[in-house]
Amino acid sequence: MTKKWEYATVPLLVHATKQILDTWGEDGWELVQVVPGPNNPEQLVAYLKREKA
């Protein structure tokens, strides 16, 4: 059986990055990548995934 994934993009606030990622991690999300935001390179965006239930 093939695994199926769902994805989320989450803006990261520099002063709360760990708290934001910990919160999503508690819900089963795994960090895939962090990239600069499309409109502001200083605003980071996290891409997360988790297996669909």
Secondary structure, DSSP 8 states (H G I E B T S, - for coil): ----EEEEEEEE-GGGHHHHHHHHHHTT-EEEEEEE-SS-TTSEEEEEEEE--
